[in-house]
């Protein structure tokens, strides 16, 4: 895990941004007790969870989707997909908040 933490993500001039600068690699795998299937095909499920602080669900999901488009050196048979997207709920909540706020403004006026 220490080697992964020392991997450079970006090099700018003489400085490097390392994995350890934005997060940490952990071997948190457990013994497999289940099988994941997506559309009936055996799959690998990799959950990506946001941490507290200034993290933004929508920007994280957009970043993951953008990163999936730019994967290199992967077999042609590998299919990547976002199976569960929490940002849909956040977007709906923001939309509903705006419409309910508008209704409240009109009724108050």
N, C-alpha and C positions, 0 to 999 in steps of 0.2 A: 504494500500500500504506500510505503514511503516513496518508492520509485514513481508511482503514478502521481503523487503529490508534487513531485519535482518536474513533471512534464511541462514544457512551455506551451501556453495557449496562444500567445501573441508575442512577437518581438518587435520592439520599436526603438530604433537607434541602438544604444548599448544595453538597454534594459529589456527584461523579459517579464511577462505576466505568467505566473505559474498556476497550476491547478490549486495549490495550497493557498494562493492569494484570494481565491473566490469560493473555496469550499474545501472539503477533505474527502479523500477516498477511504471507504471503510469496507471491510469484508464482513458484511452482515447477513450473509446467506445462511439459510437454515436447511436442514435435511428436507428434501422434497417429499411432500406427502400428498401432492395433488398433481393433476395434469391440466394444462391450459389448452383450450381449443378455441380458435377463432374461425367462424364459418365452417366448423367441422374439421378443421385441419389443426394438427398438433402444433403448438406455438410456444414462443417464449414471451412472457409478460414482464415488462420492466416498468414498474411504477416510478414516476418522477414526482416527488413531493416538494412543495415549496416550504421554506423555513420562514420564521417570523421576521420581524424587522420591516424593512422597506420593500419587501418583495411584492410583486403585482401579478396576480393570477393570469390576467389576460396577456401581459407581456411575456411571461414564462411560457405559456402555451404557444404563442406566436413564435417565440424563439426556438422551441422544440420542433414545431412544424417546419420552420425555415431550415433548421439543422438537418432534418430528415431528407430534405431536397438536395442537400449538398454532401451527402455521404459518398465517400470514394473507396475504391478497392473492396467492394462487396460483391458477392456472387450475383449474377443476373436472376437467379432463382429466389433470392431473398426479397420478400415483400415486407415493407414497413408500413405501419398504420397507427394512427392514434385511435385507440379503442374507446377510451373514456375521456371526455373533455369537460372539466369542471368550469371552464370559462363560459360555457353556454349559459349556465345558471347565473353567473355573475352579470353577464350582458343582459339577460332577461330581467334581473333585479334592478339594474340601472335604468333600463327602459321603463319598467313599471313605476319606479320612483319618480321619473320625470313626468309621466302622464298623470300620476296621482297628485303630484305637486301642482301641475297645471290645473287640474280639476279643483283642488283646494284653493288655488289663487282666484279662479273664476267665481267660485261660490262665496269666498270671503269678500270679493269686490262687489 
